[in-house]
Every structure is written in C-alpha cells, then in structure tokens.
C-alpha cells in the first residue's frame, strides 16, 4: 500500500507515485468492486498521497517567510521615516 509522507514534489498531481496509486485504486475497484476492502484501502491510499501533497503545497518556504518579514520591516521603516519627516517639518504632533 502506498504511503503518504514523502518529501515535497514526490506526490505531485502528475507524479509517478500519484499515477501508480490511481491505477491501483482503479484496478482494485474493477477486480474486487467499489465496496470491497481492497478498493477502499486503495482509494484511501490515493487520498493520503493527495492530501499530503496539498499540505506541502500550502506551506511557505523559509525564503518566502523571510521575504514577508523583510517586506513588513521595510514598510515599518518607511512609516517611521514619514512620521519623522512630519515631526521635523513641524506638521506632526507637538510634545
């Protein structure tokens, strides 16, 4: 029985692992019937592979996370710069 939990990319939509699990599920359905334990297990295995792939696909990489944090920091620095400019020009709040 194929198992989920492979590294990202191995269980992609058109991956050999996904195609094999789909073929096994279809074969088990044809041979044993859709309600058979064999077919149910094969379809469950396919679902595990597919859901594992979706989980990996929705995770951001460390580079993406760092980029988001960097952008947020840049925005905060720009906001601070604007506030300091207003303060220096006398348009900001008085102490």
Secondary structure, 3 states (H helix, E strand, C coil): CCCCCCCCCCCCCCCHHHHHHHHHHHHHHHHHCCCCHHHHHHHHHHHHHHHHHHHHHHCCCHHHHHHHHHHHHHHHHHHHHHHHHHHHHCCCCCC
